[in-house]
Amino acid sequence: MVVIHKRDDADVPTFEISGELTLDCADTLRDQLMALLADNASLRLNLMDVLDFDSSALQVLLHVQREAVCKGVPLQWIGFSLAISQVLQLLNLSDELALTDVAA
């Protein structure tokens, strides 16, 4: 199950994503992230609390990143869980979804 929570104390809309990002929730994750992309002029996504992560969720994140570039919406990844970091390293995609260093 995917849980997306908005942090109200951030200067840029920041959303914390938690739960299991797997095939079972990939469609829901895509729909929710695309809605956030449509509703915000810029986004920060924190995925530090993701418990499980697979290639279907990776495809969703890459798709959302491409859409953000096409729409001119700045998108920052500000935290990855160990599960995400391991998949990115395994597939040599750490540079594709690079973290942005921001002061918390």
N, CA, C and O atoms as a printed pandas DataFrame, in Angstrom:
     atom_number atom_name residue_name chain_id  residue_number  x_coord  y_coord  z_coord
0              1         N          MET        A               1    0.839   -1.177    0.000
1              2        CA          MET        A               1    0.000    0.000    0.000
2              3         C          MET        A               1    0.889    1.247    0.000
3              4         O          MET        A               1    1.877    1.322    0.730
4              5         N          VAL        A               2    0.523    2.205   -0.818
5              6        CA          VAL        A               2    1.256    3.465   -0.932
6              7         C          VAL        A               2    0.584    4.517   -0.055
7              8         O          VAL        A               2   -0.637    4.671   -0.074
8              9         N          VAL        A               3    1.398    5.237    0.711
9             10        CA          VAL        A               3    0.895    6.346    1.513
10            11         C          VAL        A               3    1.703    7.581    1.123
11            12         O          VAL        A               3    2.933    7.570    1.159
12            13         N          ILE        A               4    0.994    8.644    0.751
13            14        CA          ILE        A               4    1.647    9.900    0.400
14            15         C          ILE        A               4    1.145   10.966    1.353
15            16         O          ILE        A               4   -0.056   11.210    1.468
16            17         N          HIS        A               5    2.096   11.599    2.038
17            18        CA          HIS        A               5    1.771   12.609    3.042
18            19         C          HIS        A               5    2.472   13.909    2.672
19            20         O          HIS        A               5    3.670   13.910    2.390
20            21         N          LYS        A               6    1.733   15.013    2.670
21            22        CA          LYS        A               6    2.323   16.318    2.361
22            23         C          LYS        A               6    2.900   16.941    3.618
23            24         O          LYS        A               6    2.244   16.993    4.659
24            25         N          ARG        A               7    4.131   17.411    3.511
25            26        CA          ARG        A               7    4.766   18.167    4.591
26            27         C          ARG        A               7    4.379   19.624    4.425
27            28         O          ARG        A               7    4.656   20.226    3.388
28            29         N          ASP        A               8    3.744   20.197    5.435
29            30        CA          ASP        A               8    3.265   21.567    5.341
30            31         C          ASP        A               8    4.322   22.600    5.671
31            32         O          ASP        A               8    4.117   23.786    5.414
32            33         N          ASP        A               9    5.438   22.190    6.228
33            34        CA          ASP        A               9    6.454   23.143    6.656
34            35         C          ASP        A               9    7.502   23.444    5.588
35            36         O          ASP        A               9    8.462   24.162    5.865
36            37         N          ALA        A              10    7.348   22.929    4.407
37            38        CA          ALA        A              10    8.358   23.094    3.368
38            39         C          ALA        A              10    8.022   24.275    2.456
39            40         O          ALA        A              10    6.853   24.573    2.210
40            41         N          ASP        A              11    9.072   24.942    1.959
41            42        CA          ASP        A              11    8.867   26.060    1.044
42            43         C          ASP        A              11    8.450   25.589   -0.346
43            44         O          ASP        A              11    7.728   26.295   -1.050
44            45         N          VAL        A              12    8.897   24.407   -0.741
45            46        CA          VAL        A              12    8.494   23.769   -1.984
46            47         C          VAL        A              12    7.587   22.610   -1.593
47            48         O          VAL        A              12    7.879   21.913   -0.622
48            49         N          PRO        A              13    6.484   22.382   -2.330
49            50        CA          PRO        A              13    5.619   21.251   -1.972
50            51         C          PRO        A              13    6.423   19.957   -1.842
51            52         O          PRO        A              13    7.026   19.482   -2.805
52            53         N          THR        A              14    6.417   19.403   -0.635
53            54        CA          THR        A              14    7.203   18.209   -0.330
54            55         C          THR        A              14    6.260   17.092    0.092
55            56         O          THR        A              14    5.401   17.270    0.956
56            57         N          PHE        A              15    6.439   15.941   -0.534
57            58        CA          PHE        A              15    5.573   14.802   -0.256
58            59         C          PHE        A              15    6.428   13.625    0.182
59            60         O          PHE        A              15    7.410   13.269   -0.470
60            61         N          GLU        A              16    6.035   13.032    1.296
61            62        CA          GLU        A              16    6.717   11.864    1.835
62            63         C          GLU        A              16    5.936   10.625    1.424
63            64         O          GLU        A              16    4.740   10.510    1.691
64            65         N          ILE        A              17    6.622    9.714    0.778
65            66        CA          ILE        A              17    5.995    8.504    0.260
66            67         C          ILE        A              17    6.495    7.326    1.082
67            68         O          ILE        A              17    7.698    7.163    1.290
68            69         N          SER        A              18    5.561    6.511    1.544
69            70        CA          SER        A              18    5.938    5.356    2.349
70            71         C          SER        A              18    5.116    4.143    1.923
71            72         O          SER        A              18    4.148    4.245    1.169
72            73         N          GLY        A              19    5.538    3.004    2.435
73            74        CA          GLY        A              19    4.834    1.761    2.139
74            75         C          GLY        A              19    5.626    0.876    1.207
75            76         O          GLY        A              19    6.849    0.982    1.118
76            77         N          GLU        A              20    4.927    0.008    0.519
77            78        CA          GLU        A              20    5.537   -0.936   -0.400
78            79         C          GLU        A              20    5.249   -0.501   -1.822
79            80         O          GLU        A              20    4.095   -0.475   -2.249
80            81         N          LEU        A              21    6.300   -0.159   -2.558
81            82        CA          LEU        A              21    6.153    0.258   -3.951
82            83         C          LEU        A              21    6.511   -0.927   -4.835
83            84         O          LEU        A              21    7.668   -1.135   -5.201
84            85         N          THR        A              22    5.483   -1.692   -5.163
85            86        CA          THR        A              22    5.660   -2.915   -5.930
86            87         C          THR        A              22    4.614   -2.975   -7.037
87            88         O          THR        A              22    3.809   -2.058   -7.201
88            89         N          LEU        A              23    4.639   -4.053   -7.783
89            90        CA          LEU        A              23    3.698   -4.244   -8.882
90            91         C          LEU        A              23    2.248   -4.066   -8.431
91            92         O          LEU        A              23    1.425   -3.533   -9.176
92            93         N          ASP        A              24    1.941   -4.507   -7.224
93            94        CA          ASP        A              24    0.572   -4.438   -6.719
94            95         C          ASP        A              24    0.028   -3.017   -6.651
95            96         O          ASP        A              24   -1.182   -2.813   -6.759
96            97         N          CYS        A              25    0.903   -2.036   -6.474
97            98        CA          CYS        A              25    0.430   -0.658   -6.319
98            99         C          CYS        A              25    0.990    0.281   -7.382
99           100         O          CYS        A              25    0.841    1.496   -7.255
100          101         N          ALA        A              26    1.624   -0.240   -8.417
101          102        CA          ALA        A              26    2.272    0.609   -9.424
102          103         C          ALA        A              26    1.281    1.549  -10.103
103          104         O          ALA        A              26    1.590    2.723  -10.312
104          105         N          ASP        A              27    0.098    1.051  -10.448
105          106        CA          ASP        A              27   -0.901    1.909  -11.106
106          107         C          ASP        A              27   -1.356    3.033  -10.183
107          108         O          ASP        A              27   -1.494    4.179  -10.610
108          109         N          THR        A              28   -1.586    2.703   -8.929
109          110        CA          THR        A              28   -2.002    3.710   -7.948
110          111         C          THR        A              28   -0.899    4.735   -7.745
111          112         O          THR        A              28   -1.165    5.937   -7.705
112          113         N          LEU        A              29    0.334    4.267   -7.617
113          114        CA          LEU        A              29    1.471    5.165   -7.450
114          115         C          LEU        A              29    1.578    6.107   -8.642
115          116         O          LEU        A              29    1.738    7.316   -8.468
116          117         N          ARG        A              30    1.492    5.563   -9.846
117          118        CA          ARG        A              30    1.566    6.394  -11.056
118          119         C          ARG        A              30    0.472    7.448  -11.068
119          120         O          ARG        A              30    0.746    8.622  -11.320
120          121         N          ASP        A              31   -0.752    7.049  -10.802
121          122        CA          ASP        A              31   -1.872    7.990  -10.825
122          123         C          ASP        A              31   -1.691    9.099   -9.793
123          124         O          ASP        A              31   -1.939   10.270  -10.082
124          125         N          GLN        A              32   -1.257    8.727   -8.588
125          126        CA          GLN        A              32   -1.080    9.729   -7.531
126          127         C          GLN        A              32    0.062   10.688   -7.847
127          128         O          GLN        A              32   -0.063   11.894   -7.634
128          129         N          LEU        A              33    1.166   10.165   -8.350
129          130        CA          LEU        A              33    2.295   11.035   -8.671
130          131         C          LEU        A              33    1.996   11.924   -9.873
131          132         O          LEU        A              33    2.424   13.077   -9.902
132          133         N          MET        A              34    1.285   11.422  -10.844
133          134        CA          MET        A              34    0.918   12.251  -11.995
134          135         C          MET        A              34   -0.043   13.363  -11.573
135          136         O          MET        A              34    0.022   14.472  -12.104
136          137         N          ALA        A              35   -0.932   13.075  -10.624
137          138        CA          ALA        A              35   -1.829   14.109  -10.101
138          139         C          ALA        A              35   -1.032   15.182   -9.361
139          140         O          ALA        A              35   -1.315   16.371   -9.507
140          141         N          LEU        A              36   -0.041   14.775   -8.571
141          142        CA          LEU        A              36    0.809   15.746   -7.879
142          143         C          LEU        A              36    1.564   16.608   -8.887
143          144         O          LEU        A              36    1.712   17.816   -8.699
144          145         N          LEU        A              37    2.032   15.984   -9.942
145          146        CA          LEU        A              37    2.753   16.708  -10.983
146          147         C          LEU        A              37    1.847   17.736  -11.667
147          148         O          LEU        A              37    2.285   18.842  -11.983
148          149         N          ALA        A              38    0.604   17.372  -11.890
149          150        CA          ALA        A              38   -0.343   18.281  -12.539
150          151         C          ALA        A              38   -0.763   19.433  -11.628
151          152         O          ALA        A              38   -1.085   20.520  -12.108
152          153         N          ASP        A              39   -0.761   19.199  -10.327
153          154        CA          ASP        A              39   -1.285   20.185   -9.371
154          155         C          ASP        A              39   -0.237   21.097   -8.744
155          156         O          ASP        A              39   -0.592   22.003   -7.991
156          157         N          ASN        A              40    1.045   20.881   -9.034
157          158        CA          ASN        A              40    2.107   21.646   -8.371
158          159         C          ASN        A              40    3.097   22.199   -9.390
159          160         O          ASN        A              40    3.405   21.550  -10.390
160          161         N          ALA        A              41    3.590   23.405   -9.124
161          162        CA          ALA        A              41    4.564   24.043  -10.011
162          163         C          ALA        A              41    5.970   23.479   -9.812
163          164         O          ALA        A              41    6.820   23.605  -10.693
164          165         N          SER        A              42    6.212   22.865   -8.669
165          166        CA          SER        A              42    7.469   22.175   -8.387
166          167         C          SER        A              42    7.192   21.143   -7.298
167          168         O          SER        A              42    6.222   21.253   -6.548
168          169         N          LEU        A              43    8.066   20.137   -7.229
169          170        CA          LEU        A              43    7.846   19.031   -6.283
170          171         C          LEU        A              43    9.148   18.553   -5.671
171          172         O          LEU        A              43   10.198   18.539   -6.314
172          173         N          ARG        A              44    9.048   18.162   -4.410
173          174        CA          ARG        A              44   10.101   17.397   -3.747
174          175         C          ARG        A              44    9.456   16.099   -3.274
175          176         O          ARG        A              44    8.396   16.112   -2.649
176          177         N          LEU        A              45   10.098   14.994   -3.575
177          178        CA          LEU        A              45    9.582   13.695   -3.162
178          179         C          LEU        A              45   10.603   13.001   -2.269
179          180         O          LEU        A              45   11.761   12.818   -2.643
180          181         N          ASN        A              46   10.149   12.623   -1.092
181          182        CA          ASN        A              46   10.988   11.931   -0.123
182          183         C          ASN        A              46   10.507   10.488   -0.019
183          184         O          ASN        A              46    9.362   10.233    0.355
184          185         N          LEU        A              47   11.378    9.557   -0.348
185          186        CA          LEU        A              47   11.026    8.139   -0.336
186          187         C          LEU        A              47   11.827    7.357    0.709
187          188         O          LEU        A              47   12.095    6.170    0.528
188          189         N          MET        A              48   12.206    8.021    1.792
189          190        CA          MET        A              48   13.002    7.383    2.847
190          191         C          MET        A              48   12.256    6.261    3.573
191          192         O          MET        A              48   12.887    5.353    4.113
192          193         N          ASP        A              49   10.947    6.311    3.590
193          194        CA          ASP        A              49   10.179    5.329    4.356
194          195         C          ASP        A              49    9.572    4.224    3.490
195          196         O          ASP        A              49    8.638    3.545    3.916
196          197         N          VAL        A              50   10.098    4.045    2.284
197          198        CA          VAL        A              50    9.629    2.963    1.416
198          199         C          VAL        A              50   10.231    1.651    1.911
199          200         O          VAL        A              50   11.447    1.534    2.060
200          201         N          LEU        A              51    9.374    0.670    2.162
201          202        CA          LEU        A              51    9.806   -0.609    2.723
202          203         C          LEU        A              51   10.226   -1.626    1.675
203          204         O          LEU        A              51   11.162   -2.396    1.889
204          205         N          ASP        A              52    9.534   -1.629    0.542
205          206        CA          ASP        A              52    9.813   -2.593   -0.519
206          207         C          ASP        A              52    9.703   -1.857   -1.846
207          208         O          ASP        A              52    8.891   -0.942   -1.987
208          209         N          PHE        A              53   10.515   -2.253   -2.816
209          210        CA          PHE        A              53   10.599   -1.522   -4.076
210          211         C          PHE        A              53   10.993   -2.499   -5.164
211          212         O          PHE        A              53   11.934   -3.275   -4.995
212          213         N          ASP        A              54   10.276   -2.467   -6.289
213          214        CA          ASP        A              54   10.627   -3.362   -7.391
214          215         C          ASP        A              54   10.694   -2.595   -8.703
215          216         O          ASP        A              54   10.517   -1.377   -8.735
216          217         N          SER        A              55   10.952   -3.325   -9.783
217          218        CA          SER        A              55   11.170   -2.683  -11.077
218          219         C          SER        A              55    9.925   -1.983  -11.620
219          220         O          SER        A              55   10.052   -1.019  -12.374
220          221         N          SER        A              56    8.747   -2.435  -11.262
221          222        CA          SER        A              56    7.533   -1.750  -11.733
222          223         C          SER        A              56    7.430   -0.365  -11.106
223          224         O          SER        A              56    7.031    0.588  -11.776
224          225         N          ALA        A              57    7.783   -0.244   -9.836
225          226        CA          ALA        A              57    7.785    1.067   -9.180
226          227         C          ALA        A              57    8.900    1.939   -9.749
227          228         O          ALA        A              57    8.731    3.150   -9.893
228          229         N          LEU        A              58   10.029    1.334  -10.070
229          230        CA          LEU        A              58   11.119    2.077  -10.695
230          231         C          LEU        A              58   10.661    2.669  -12.024
231          232         O          LEU        A              58   10.954    3.828  -12.320
232          233         N          GLN        A              59    9.958    1.897  -12.812
233          234        CA          GLN        A              59    9.427    2.401  -14.083
234          235         C          GLN        A              59    8.504    3.586  -13.860
235          236         O          GLN        A              59    8.530    4.548  -14.628
236          237         N          VAL        A              60    7.691    3.524  -12.818
237          238        CA          VAL        A              60    6.799    4.640  -12.501
238          239         C          VAL        A              60    7.615    5.892  -12.161
239          240         O          VAL        A              60    7.326    6.976  -12.670
240          241         N          LEU        A              61    8.619    5.750  -11.314
241          242        CA          LEU        A              61    9.426    6.917  -10.936
242          243         C          LEU        A              61   10.146    7.509  -12.142
243          244         O          LEU        A              61   10.208    8.730  -12.282
244          245         N          LEU        A              62   10.686    6.672  -13.005
245          246        CA          LEU        A              62   11.353    7.169  -14.205
246          247         C          LEU        A              62   10.360    7.872  -15.130
247          248         O          LEU        A              62   10.686    8.899  -15.726
248          249         N          HIS        A              63    9.163    7.327  -15.250
249          250        CA          HIS        A              63    8.115    7.945  -16.072
250          251         C          HIS        A              63    7.728    9.321  -15.524
251          252         O          HIS        A              63    7.616   10.288  -16.278
252          253         N          VAL        A              64    7.530    9.399  -14.230
253          254        CA          VAL        A              64    7.159   10.670  -13.600
254          255         C          VAL        A              64    8.277   11.695  -13.790
255          256         O          VAL        A              64    8.013   12.869  -14.046
256          257         N          GLN        A              65    9.509   11.251  -13.664
257          258        CA          GLN        A              65   10.634   12.166  -13.866
258          259         C          GLN        A              65   10.663   12.692  -15.300
259          260         O          GLN        A              65   10.881   13.884  -15.517
260          261         N          ARG        A              66   10.445   11.814  -16.278
261          262        CA          ARG        A              66   10.408   12.250  -17.681
262          263         C          ARG        A              66    9.264   13.228  -17.928
263          264         O          ARG        A              66    9.434   14.228  -18.626
264          265         N          GLU        A              67    8.104   12.937  -17.356
265          266        CA          GLU        A              67    6.954   13.829  -17.514
266          267         C          GLU        A              67    7.224   15.198  -16.888
267          268         O          GLU        A              67    6.829   16.225  -17.441
268          269         N          ALA        A              68    7.887   15.213  -15.750
269          270        CA          ALA        A              68    8.227   16.486  -15.096
270          271         C          ALA        A              68    9.130   17.315  -15.998
271          272         O          ALA        A              68    8.936   18.524  -16.128
272          273         N          VAL        A              69   10.104   16.684  -16.614
273          274        CA          VAL        A              69   10.998   17.396  -17.528
274          275         C          VAL        A              69   10.206   17.938  -18.718
275          276         O          VAL        A              69   10.378   19.096  -19.100
276          277         N          CYS        A              70    9.348   17.115  -19.300
277          278        CA          CYS        A              70    8.546   17.540  -20.456
278          279         C          CYS        A              70    7.626   18.708  -20.116
279          280         O          CYS        A              70    7.400   19.583  -20.951
280          281         N          LYS        A              71    7.098   18.725  -18.899
281          282        CA          LYS        A              71    6.160   19.779  -18.486
282          283         C          LYS        A              71    6.864   20.977  -17.853
283          284         O          LYS        A              71    6.223   21.970  -17.511
284          285         N          GLY        A              72    8.173   20.879  -17.700
285          286        CA          GLY        A              72    8.918   21.978  -17.095
286          287         C          GLY        A              72    8.672   22.144  -15.604
287          288         O          GLY        A              72    8.787   23.245  -15.067
288          289         N          VAL        A              73    8.334   21.046  -14.939
289          290        CA          VAL        A              73    8.090   21.072  -13.499
290          291         C          VAL        A              73    9.350   20.574  -12.781
291          292         O          VAL        A              73    9.733   19.415  -12.941
292          293         N          PRO        A              74    9.996   21.441  -11.990
293          294        CA          PRO        A              74   11.165   20.976  -11.240
294          295         C          PRO        A              74   10.778   19.860  -10.263
295          296         O          PRO        A              74    9.845   20.004   -9.473
296          297         N          LEU        A              75   11.504   18.761  -10.333
297          298        CA          LEU        A              75   11.252   17.605   -9.471
298          299         C          LEU        A              75   12.543   17.241   -8.774
299          300         O          LEU        A              75   13.569   17.029   -9.420
300          301         N          GLN        A              76   12.493   17.169   -7.448
301          302        CA          GLN        A              76   13.670   16.819   -6.652
302          303         C          GLN        A              76   13.371   15.559   -5.847
303          304         O          GLN        A              76   12.330   15.448   -5.199
304          305         N          TRP        A              77   14.303   14.619   -5.903
305          306        CA          TRP        A              77   14.262   13.432   -5.051
306          307         C          TRP        A              77   15.124   13.774   -3.844
307          308         O          TRP        A              77   16.317   14.030   -4.001
308          309         N          ILE        A              78   14.551   13.784   -2.643
309          310        CA          ILE        A              78   15.327   14.223   -1.480
310          311         C          ILE        A              78   15.606   13.117   -0.469
311          312         O          ILE        A              78   16.167   13.387    0.594
312          313         N          GLY        A              79   15.236   11.908   -0.769
313          314        CA          GLY        A              79   15.546   10.805    0.131
314          315         C          GLY        A              79   15.105    9.476   -0.446
315          316         O          GLY        A              79   13.986    9.347   -0.944
316          317         N          PHE        A              80   15.986    8.484   -0.379
317          318        CA          PHE        A              80   15.660    7.132   -0.814
318          319         C          PHE        A              80   15.905    6.167    0.332
319          320         O          PHE        A              80   16.873    6.306    1.081
320          321         N          SER        A              81   15.030    5.197    0.462
321          322        CA          SER        A              81   15.239    4.142    1.445
322          323         C          SER        A              81   16.327    3.206    0.950
323          324         O          SER        A              81   16.750    3.280   -0.204
324          325         N          LEU        A              82   16.772    2.331    1.828
325          326        CA          LEU        A              82   17.771    1.334    1.463
326          327         C          LEU        A              82   17.259    0.449    0.327
327          328         O          LEU        A              82   18.019    0.097   -0.575
328          329         N          ALA        A              83   15.982    0.092    0.364
329          330        CA          ALA        A              83   15.397   -0.763   -0.679
330          331         C          ALA        A              83   15.531   -0.110   -2.058
331          332         O          ALA        A              83   15.881   -0.780   -3.030
332          333         N          ILE        A              84   15.254    1.184   -2.145
333          334        CA          ILE        A              84   15.355    1.895   -3.426
334          335         C          ILE        A              84   16.813    2.024   -3.839
335          336         O          ILE        A              84   17.158    1.770   -4.993
336          337         N          SER        A              85   17.662    2.414   -2.912
337          338        CA          SER        A              85   19.088    2.580   -3.221
338          339         C          SER        A              85   19.691    1.290   -3.755
339          340         O          SER        A              85   20.486    1.320   -4.694
340          341         N          GLN        A              86   19.325    0.165   -3.169
341          342        CA          GLN        A              86   19.865   -1.119   -3.615
342          343         C          GLN        A              86   19.440   -1.444   -5.036
343          344         O          GLN        A              86   20.253   -1.923   -5.827
344          345         N          VAL        A              87   18.173   -1.190   -5.376
345          346        CA          VAL        A              87   17.696   -1.457   -6.737
346          347         C          VAL        A              87   18.393   -0.529   -7.729
347          348         O          VAL        A              87   18.811   -0.971   -8.799
348          349         N          LEU        A              88   18.520    0.747   -7.386
349          350        CA          LEU        A              88   19.192    1.697   -8.274
350          351         C          LEU        A              88   20.646    1.301   -8.508
351          352         O          LEU        A              88   21.141    1.382   -9.633
352          353         N          GLN        A              89   21.326    0.877   -7.456
353          354        CA          GLN        A              89   22.715    0.454   -7.607
354          355         C          GLN        A              89   22.825   -0.825   -8.424
355          356         O          GLN        A              89   23.697   -0.940   -9.285
356          357         N          LEU        A              90   21.955   -1.776   -8.162
357          358        CA          LEU        A              90   21.970   -3.046   -8.877
358          359         C          LEU        A              90   21.784   -2.843  -10.379
359          360         O          LEU        A              90   22.437   -3.502  -11.189
360          361         N          LEU        A              91   20.887   -1.926  -10.741
361          362        CA          LEU        A              91   20.586   -1.675  -12.153
362          363         C          LEU        A              91   21.420   -0.543  -12.746
363          364         O          LEU        A              91   21.206   -0.137  -13.888
364          365         N          ASN        A              92   22.371   -0.037  -11.962
365          366        CA          ASN        A              92   23.242    1.051  -12.400
366          367         C          ASN        A              92   22.432    2.274  -12.859
367          368         O          ASN        A              92   22.714    2.868  -13.900
368          369         N          LEU        A              93   21.430    2.629  -12.065
369          370        CA          LEU        A              93   20.562    3.764  -12.390
370          371         C          LEU        A              93   20.620    4.867  -11.337
371          372         O          LEU        A              93   19.749    5.736  -11.297
372          373         N          SER        A              94   21.619    4.836  -10.505
373          374        CA          SER        A              94   21.723    5.848   -9.448
374          375         C          SER        A              94   21.805    7.253  -10.010
375          376         O          SER        A              94   21.322    8.194   -9.381
376          377         N          ASP        A              95   22.410    7.419  -11.190
377          378        CA          ASP        A              95   22.504    8.742  -11.801
378          379         C          ASP        A              95   21.188    9.183  -12.438
379          380         O          ASP        A              95   20.941   10.379  -12.590
380          381         N          GLU        A              96   20.357    8.235  -12.804
381          382        CA          GLU        A              96   19.070    8.575  -13.430
382          383         C          GLU        A              96   18.105    9.203  -12.433
383          384         O          GLU        A              96   17.374   10.130  -12.782
384          385         N          LEU        A              97   18.092    8.719  -11.220
385          386        CA          LEU        A              97   17.250    9.264  -10.147
386          387         C          LEU        A              97   18.165    9.778   -9.040
387          388         O          LEU        A              97   18.213    9.223   -7.943
388          389         N          ALA        A              98   18.875   10.828   -9.347
389          390        CA          ALA        A              98   19.854   11.347   -8.392
390          391         C          ALA        A              98   19.175   12.170   -7.303
391          392         O          ALA        A              98   18.239   12.927   -7.562
392          393         N          LEU        A              99   19.664   12.004   -6.092
393          394        CA          LEU        A              99   19.153   12.767   -4.960
394          395         C          LEU        A              99   19.595   14.215   -5.057
395          396         O          LEU        A              99   20.691   14.518   -5.529
396          397         N          THR        A             100   18.720   15.104   -4.601
397          398        CA          THR        A             100   19.034   16.517   -4.483
398          399         C          THR        A             100   19.398   16.798   -3.040
399          400         O          THR        A             100   18.678   16.392   -2.129
400          401         N          ASP        A             101   20.488   17.475   -2.824
401          402        CA          ASP        A             101   20.920   17.823   -1.480
402          403         C          ASP        A             101   20.208   19.100   -1.064
403          404         O          ASP        A             101   20.505   20.178   -1.579
404          405         N          VAL        A             102   19.265   18.981   -0.127
405          406        CA          VAL        A             102   18.537   20.146    0.387
406          407         C          VAL        A             102   18.631   20.164    1.897
407          408         O          VAL        A             102   18.711   19.117    2.540
408          409         N          ALA        A             103   18.620   21.337    2.446
409          410        CA          ALA        A             103   18.616   21.465    3.907
410          411         C          ALA        A             103   17.224   21.134    4.409
411          412         O          ALA        A             103   16.236   21.679    3.917
412          413         N          ALA        A             104   17.144   20.250    5.376
413          414        CA          ALA        A             104   15.831   19.838    5.906
414          415         C          ALA        A             104   15.310   20.859    6.876
415          416         O          ALA        A             104   14.221   20.689    7.425
